[in-house]
Every structure is written in C-alpha cells, then in structure tokens.
Amino acid sequence: MRRNIVWAVGILLAVLAVIHVYIGWNIVLFLEAWGADGFGWLAGTALAVLAVAYLLGRLGQAVMPGALTDAVKSIGSLWLAGIQYLLLLLPVADLVGWIAALAGADADRSVRWIGGAVLLVLLVLFAFGTRNAWSPVVRRYELDIDKRAGDRSRLRVMVASDLHLGTIVGNRHIRRLLEQAERIRPDLILLAGDVLDDDLGPFLRKDMKSVLGRLRAPLGVYAVLGNHEYYGGHIDRYVEVMREIGIPVLRDEVVELEGGRIVIAGRKDKTAETADPEGRLPLEELLRDVDPQTPILLMDHQPYGLDRAEACGVDVMVSGHTHRGQLAPNHLITRRLFELDWGYKRKGRLHAVVSSGFGTWGPPLRIGSRSEVIQLDIRFQG
C-alpha cells in the first residue's frame, strides 16, 4: 500500500514537472520576444515556487504564521486555475505561432501578439471568475409534495452547501450568506456539507463561528458533514463548535420539526464508509422508524443514490459536492460522474436538488458556475 502511494506521488510530481517545464518554455519565448533574454532564470524560480505553493500552504498550516499561510495558499490556489487554463490556451497559441512561422511572419512579433492574447484571455477569465465566486445568486425552485404537514401548507427552505470556510473563504463571504438569509426569510436553513475547507484551525482562529452563528431561522439551522470535514479530521470538535453556535450537525440522525409534522434526515458523508470507524447507516435503516406519510427532507452531501432515496419515501433530497466543476470545462466531467451534478431533477415522488455551492475549493474563481444559495418554496398538498 505504501509503495503504491509513493508511486502515485512520484508520478504526480513528474507530471507536474513536465507541465511546468512546458509552461516555462512558453514564458521564456515570450520574454525573449520582448528582449528580456536574461530573465529566464527568474521565470523558472517563480514557477518552481508556484508549483508547490498550494501544497505548502496546506501542509504548513501547523508551523507557519497564519498570515503567511493565507498568502501562500491563496497564491497557490490561483495558480491551480492558471495551470488549467494555460494548458488549454498554450497548445492553441503554439499552433497559431507555428502556422504564422510557416507563413513567413516575423517570429518575435508573432510571439508578442499571441502571448499578449493569452495574457488578455487569462485576465478576462480571472476577472469574470472572481465576480462569479464572490457575487452569489439565488436559485429558486417551487416543489409540490403530495403529503400533509399538519396545518402547514407551505415551507420555505434555504440551502447552502460547500461554504469551504478556511484560509480563502472567510467572514466576508459568510456575511453575504447572512444577507441572502435576510432577503429570503426562510423557515428552515440547511447546510449540506463542506462547511469547512478541511482544517478547523482558520475557522476558529478567525472567529468565523461567531459570524456563522448569526444564521437563524424559525425552524432552525441544520448541517451535515461533507468529505472535507473528514479530510480535516477533528470531527467531534467541529460538531461541538457548531452545536455551541446553535447549528446541530446531523450524523445519520433524524429530527422531527413542529411535533413530527416534518422530518429532516441528515446522513454522514459517503467518505464515512472508509474514514469513519462506525461507517454510515444505510438510508433504509436511517429512515426505518419514520412515518412514510410525513414529509421527509434529506441532506446527503454527495448526490448519489437518487433511486434509493425515492424508494425510501424521501420527498426532497438536497446535496452539493460537485461545484458544477467550478472551472469550465470541468462540468463536462461532473456531468458524467453524477446522475444529477447541478440543478433540479424529479424522480418519481422525489425532488432532487444539487447546489453548485456557496464557496469555492482551491482558487476563489468560478467559470461556468456561480456561487449560489438555493431557495425551496415547498407546497404540501396531501
């Protein structure tokens, strides 16, 4: 097992090295076209630092000062996006440059124009992606449930997933969530996993719990675990902190609202199947004692098992996890991995809703997706 891990890490590092050599070669060509022949070593040094910045920021959280960790991790995360889009843009740029050379165009002039175009595209993508990441929108869905909820005929639920609170996403973005809650005025708020971006440290150090704790709704605020809470460890401490601010984290638990008229079920994340000594309950067992005539709202961070949820009598299943790929064209991958990777799907009596998330993982950019909260306006018609 250890040998396999070593091999995997070695292959990954080798691939990263090849990628950075390719990017560096293009940068040197661009610098030389502008007459900056002696700066290749500087570009190489900068690329070497960028290549390890994100990993260093994550691994160094325990030993580096908080401000330094934040800076290194932020720069490294942006470079992750830079790598992706340079790998998409540079082959096209090199092809255009090759065609221009065959046509007899001046080499330096072509490189300057083509390189400038690549830089411009990157700047536009990053500007657009920054706006998409930090300017959340509200996605509204109207759902009809053919069950009675006592004398309640309507329920408004606000759903936010994948906040990824930590080094990059912090109190300023939480305040945007609070603003959305004030506008929506929900009866109930559900946080569908990955509230943390792995490490609990920045959440506590920056006192994000005090800001998040201002999130309130008449029927309560509930959360479930995502894969990133498991990656960070310290699950029990995280659950305790959330309880202190009035947000119960449901770990394979069922909560009855308004005297049992509505049921909220919260599953452990799928990661618990391998990372939690107790595993996670099958959905059938979790809902075994729930009256099937009661409206059932399920939080399951990763949007798997829609068929099973429908068979178990779940009326609304809310998930996140996918980010809708976060950076296009990654959505083409998530679309193939999940039956529903974003948006809404009706499956029998089940209403499935998957959010692209409120925060971001890695680079604070969204291209082809938006930071969003979900507003569910539910009508009970039984």
Residue, then its C-alpha position, 0 to 999 in steps of 0.5 A: m500500500r505504501r509503495n503504491i502511494v509513493w508511486a502515485v506521488g512520484i508520478l504526480l510530481a513528474v507530471l507536474a514537472v513536465i507541465h511546468v517545464y512546458i509552461g516555462w518554455n512558453i514564458v521564456l519565448f515570450l520574454e525573449a520576444w520582448g528582449a528580456d533574454g536574461f530573465g529566464w532564470l527568474a521565470g523558472t524560480a517563480l514557477a518552481v515556487l508556484a508549483v508547490a505553493y498550494l501544497l505548502g500552504r496546506l501542509g504548513q498550516a501547523v508551523m507557519p504564521g497564519a498570515l503567511t499561510d493565507a498568502v501562500k495558499s491563496i497564491g497557490s490556489l490561483w495558480l491551480a486555475g492558471i495551470q488549467y487554463l494555460l494548458l488549454l490556451l498554450p497548445v492553441a497559441d503554439l499552433v497559431g505561432w507555428i502556422a504564422a512561422l510557416a507563413g513567413a511572419d516575423a517570429d518575435r512579433s508573432v510571439r508578442w501578439i499571441g502571448g499578449a492574447v493569452l495574457l488578455v484571455l487569462l485576465v478576462l477569465f480571472a476577472f469574470g471568475t472572481r465576480n462569479a465566486w464572490s457575487p452569489v445568486v439565488r436559485r429558486y425552485e417551487l416543489d409540490i409534495d403530495k403529503r400533509a404537514g399538519d396545518r402547514s401548507r407551505l415551507r420555505v427552505m434555504v440551502a447552502s452547501d460547500l461554504h469551504l470556510g478556511t484560509i480563502v473563504g472567510n467572514r466576508h463571504i459568510r456575511r453575504l450568506l447572512e444577507q441572502a438569509e435576510r432577503i429570503r426569510p426562510d423557515l428552515i436553513l440547511l447546510a449540506g456539507d463542506v462547511l469547512d475547507d478541511d482544517l478547523g484551525p482558520f475557522l476558529r482562529k478567525d472567529m468565523k463561528s461567531v459570524l456563522g452563528r448569526l444564521r437563524a431561522p424559525l425552524g432552525v439551522y441544520a448541517v451535515l458533514g461533507n468529505h472535507e470535514y473528514y479530510g480535516g479530521h477533528i470531527d467531534r470538535y467541529v460538531e461541538v463548535m457548531r452545536e455551541i453556535g446553535i447549528p446541530v450537525l446531523r450524523d445519520e440522525v433524524v429530527e422531527l420539526e413542529g411535533g413530527r409534522i416534518v422530518i429532516a434526515g441528515r446522513k454522514d458523508k459517503t467518505a464515512e464508509t472508509a474514514d469513519p470507524e462506525g461507517r454510515l447507516p444505510l438510508e433504509e435503516l436511517l429512515r426505518d422508524v419514520d412515518p412514510q406519510t410525513p414529509i421527509l427532507l434529506m441532506d446527503h452531501q454527495p448526490y448519489g443514490l437518487d433511486r434509493a432515496e425515492a424508494c425510501g419515501v424521501d420527498v426532497m433530497v438536497s446535496g452539493h459536492t460537485h461545484r458544477g466543476q467550478l472551472a469550465p470545462n470541468h462540468l463536462i466531467t461532473r456531468r458524467l460522474f453524477e446522475l444529477d451534478w447541478g440543478y433540479k431533477r424529479k424522480g418519481r415522488l422525489h425532488a432532487v436538488v444539487s447546489s453548485g455551492f456557496g464557496t469555492w475549493g482551491p482558487p476563489l474563481r468560478i467559470g461556468s458556475r456561480s456561487e449560489v444559495i438555493q431557495l425551496d418554496i415547498r407546497f404540501q398538498g396531501 
